[in-house]
Amino acid sequence: MFTEIPVLHDDGEVLVVCKPTGLLTVPGRRPELQDCLWNRLRDRFPEREVKLVHRLDRDTSGLILFAFTRDAQATLGRQFERRKVHKEYVALVHGALSESEGTVEGPIRKDWSRHDMPFYTVCQEKGRSAVTRFRVEAREGEATRVRLFPETGRSHQLRVHMRHLGHPIVGDPIYGPPEPEVSLRLCAQVLGFRHPTTGEALRFEVACPF
């Protein structure tokens, strides 16, 4: 059973919470995948309508944004579409990155031949444009702590791009080496956007759990 979901901001229009690793953002198709962040928040706020704005992968922890009104949902959604939302992630990756900072420009495409799980690859010809900036924060033995700045929001983008660099994220059950006892070392640590009604610049940050 997961602990209580921390709420960082609730003003009646905008809800910012911190998702733990291992919890789906929305329910899956199978009955055993109905427990998710969205359903938990709807149970927590039964008098309000919790509306989805964006998602985090099940194994990614950190900040995620919801709306309580249709207008707020639409306005925030446009900010994501127009790349006006500031996002920073922290990851621990395998190996020592040779560059202190850089940019990965690798179009991403879903591998439809995989039926066991969603799987994405970098595909220059048929992939959708995807860009990630990175900056090394520390080298920790045989791993490197990096700060990631996604400029696009493709599915599995950060995980695929780190694997493409030859440095998969520690604990990645899809793109990394087998590590059954290690959770994904990827956290959505910083989230910045403008309030959908007032236009005020809002910025939130959580402590990295690893």
C-alpha positions as CSV (number, residue, x, y, z in Angstrom):
1,M,0.0,0.0,0.0
2,F,1.4,3.4,-1.0
3,T,1.7,6.3,1.5
4,E,-0.5,9.3,1.4
5,I,-0.1,11.4,-1.8
6,P,1.6,14.7,-0.8
7,V,-0.3,17.8,-2.0
8,L,2.0,20.8,-2.8
9,H,-0.7,23.2,-4.2
10,D,-4.5,23.3,-4.2
11,D,-6.3,26.5,-5.0
12,G,-9.6,25.1,-6.2
13,E,-8.5,25.3,-9.9
14,V,-5.0,23.8,-9.9
15,L,-3.7,20.8,-8.0
16,V,0.0,19.8,-7.8
17,V,0.9,16.6,-6.1
18,C,4.0,14.3,-5.8
19,K,3.5,10.8,-7.3
20,P,5.5,7.9,-5.8
21,T,7.3,5.5,-8.0
22,G,5.4,2.4,-8.9
23,L,1.9,4.0,-9.1
24,L,0.1,4.5,-12.5
25,T,-1.1,8.0,-13.3
26,V,-4.3,6.6,-14.9
27,P,-5.9,3.2,-14.7
28,G,-4.8,0.4,-17.1
29,R,-7.1,-1.9,-19.0
30,R,-6.8,-4.9,-16.7
31,P,-8.7,-5.1,-13.4
32,E,-5.5,-5.3,-11.4
33,L,-4.4,-2.0,-12.9
34,Q,-7.2,0.2,-11.6
35,D,-5.3,1.5,-8.6
36,C,-3.8,4.7,-9.8
37,L,-3.0,8.3,-8.9
38,W,-6.0,9.7,-10.7
39,N,-8.5,7.4,-8.9
40,R,-6.9,8.1,-5.6
41,L,-7.3,11.8,-6.0
42,R,-10.9,11.4,-7.1
43,D,-11.5,9.5,-3.9
44,R,-9.7,12.2,-1.9
45,F,-11.7,15.0,-3.5
46,P,-15.2,13.5,-4.0
47,E,-16.9,16.9,-4.1
48,R,-14.7,18.1,-7.0
49,E,-13.9,16.8,-10.5
50,V,-10.2,16.0,-10.8
51,K,-9.1,16.5,-14.4
52,L,-6.0,15.1,-16.0
53,V,-3.5,17.5,-17.6
54,H,-0.4,15.3,-18.2
55,R,1.0,12.0,-17.1
56,L,4.1,10.5,-15.6
57,D,5.3,6.9,-16.3
58,R,4.3,4.4,-13.6
59,D,7.9,4.0,-12.4
60,T,8.7,7.8,-12.5
61,S,8.3,9.7,-9.3
62,G,7.7,13.4,-8.7
63,L,5.6,16.4,-9.6
64,I,2.4,16.1,-11.6
65,L,-0.3,18.6,-12.3
66,F,-4.1,18.2,-12.3
67,A,-7.0,20.7,-12.8
68,F,-10.4,21.1,-11.1
69,T,-12.2,22.9,-13.9
70,R,-12.6,22.3,-17.6
71,D,-11.2,25.8,-18.4
72,A,-8.1,25.3,-16.3
73,Q,-7.5,21.9,-17.9
74,A,-7.7,23.4,-21.4
75,T,-5.4,26.3,-20.6
76,L,-2.8,24.2,-18.8
77,G,-3.0,21.7,-21.7
78,R,-2.2,24.4,-24.2
79,Q,0.9,25.4,-22.1
80,F,2.2,21.8,-22.4
81,E,1.4,21.7,-26.2
82,R,3.2,25.0,-26.8
83,R,6.2,24.0,-24.6
84,K,5.6,26.8,-22.1
85,V,5.9,24.4,-19.1
86,H,9.3,24.2,-17.4
87,K,10.2,20.7,-16.4
88,E,13.4,19.4,-14.7
89,Y,14.1,15.8,-13.9
90,V,16.9,14.1,-11.9
91,A,18.1,10.7,-13.0
92,L,20.8,8.3,-12.0
93,V,22.3,6.6,-15.1
94,H,24.6,3.7,-15.5
95,G,28.2,4.6,-16.4
96,A,30.2,7.8,-16.6
97,L,28.9,10.4,-19.1
98,S,31.8,11.8,-21.0
99,E,30.3,15.2,-21.6
100,S,29.3,17.5,-18.8
101,E,26.3,18.8,-20.7
102,G,24.6,18.3,-24.1
103,T,21.5,17.8,-26.1
104,V,19.9,14.6,-27.4
105,E,17.9,15.1,-30.6
106,G,16.5,11.7,-31.3
107,P,13.1,11.2,-32.9
108,I,11.1,8.5,-31.1
109,R,8.9,5.8,-32.5
110,K,6.9,3.1,-30.8
111,D,8.0,-0.5,-31.6
112,W,4.7,-2.1,-32.6
113,S,6.3,-5.5,-32.8
114,R,6.4,-5.7,-29.0
115,H,3.2,-7.0,-27.5
116,D,4.4,-7.6,-23.9
117,M,4.9,-3.9,-23.0
118,P,5.1,-0.4,-24.6
119,F,8.6,0.0,-26.1
120,Y,10.0,3.0,-27.9
121,T,13.2,3.5,-29.9
122,V,15.1,6.3,-31.6
123,C,14.2,6.2,-35.3
124,Q,15.6,9.1,-37.4
125,E,13.3,8.3,-40.4
126,K,9.9,7.6,-38.9
127,G,10.1,8.9,-35.3
128,R,8.4,11.9,-33.8
129,S,10.7,14.8,-33.0
130,A,12.1,14.6,-29.4
131,V,14.7,16.8,-27.8
132,T,16.3,16.4,-24.3
133,R,19.0,18.6,-22.8
134,F,21.1,17.2,-20.0
135,R,23.6,18.4,-17.4
136,V,25.9,16.2,-15.3
137,E,25.5,17.0,-11.6
138,A,27.7,14.4,-10.0
139,R,29.6,11.2,-10.8
140,E,28.9,8.6,-8.2
141,G,31.1,5.6,-8.6
142,E,29.9,3.6,-11.6
143,A,26.8,5.9,-12.1
144,T,26.2,9.5,-13.0
145,R,23.6,11.9,-11.6
146,V,22.2,14.0,-14.3
147,R,19.6,16.8,-14.6
148,L,17.3,16.4,-17.6
149,F,15.4,19.1,-19.4
150,P,12.8,17.7,-21.8
151,E,11.9,20.2,-24.6
152,T,9.3,17.8,-25.9
153,G,7.0,15.3,-24.2
154,R,7.2,12.0,-26.0
155,S,6.3,8.7,-24.2
156,H,9.3,7.3,-22.4
157,Q,11.4,10.1,-23.9
158,L,14.0,10.5,-21.1
159,R,14.4,6.8,-20.7
160,V,14.8,6.2,-24.4
161,H,17.3,9.1,-24.9
162,M,19.5,8.0,-22.0
163,R,19.6,4.5,-23.4
164,H,20.4,5.9,-26.8
165,L,23.4,7.7,-25.2
166,G,24.5,4.3,-23.9
167,H,23.7,5.2,-20.3
168,P,20.3,3.7,-19.3
169,I,18.6,5.0,-16.2
170,V,19.3,2.8,-13.1
171,G,16.4,0.6,-12.3
172,D,14.7,0.9,-15.7
173,P,12.8,-2.4,-16.2
174,I,12.4,-1.8,-19.9
175,Y,15.5,0.0,-21.3
176,G,18.2,-1.0,-18.7
177,P,19.9,-4.2,-17.5
178,P,17.9,-6.5,-15.2
179,E,17.7,-5.0,-11.6
180,P,14.6,-6.5,-10.1
181,E,15.2,-5.0,-6.6
182,V,15.9,-1.5,-7.8
183,S,13.2,1.1,-8.6
184,L,13.6,3.5,-11.5
185,R,15.9,6.4,-10.5
186,L,14.0,9.1,-12.3
187,C,12.2,12.0,-10.6
188,A,10.2,14.9,-11.9
189,Q,11.8,17.3,-9.5
190,V,10.8,20.8,-10.8
191,L,7.6,22.0,-12.5
192,G,6.9,25.6,-13.6
193,F,3.9,27.0,-15.4
194,R,1.5,29.9,-15.4
195,H,-1.7,29.9,-13.4
196,P,-4.6,29.3,-15.9
197,T,-6.6,32.2,-14.5
198,T,-4.3,34.8,-13.0
199,G,-1.3,34.2,-15.2
200,E,1.0,34.1,-12.2
201,A,4.2,32.2,-12.7
202,L,4.2,29.2,-10.4
203,R,7.2,26.9,-9.6
204,F,7.3,23.8,-7.5
205,E,10.2,21.6,-6.4
206,V,10.4,18.3,-4.4
207,A,13.4,16.6,-2.9
208,C,14.8,13.8,-5.0
209,P,14.0,10.4,-3.3
210,F,17.3,8.7,-4.3
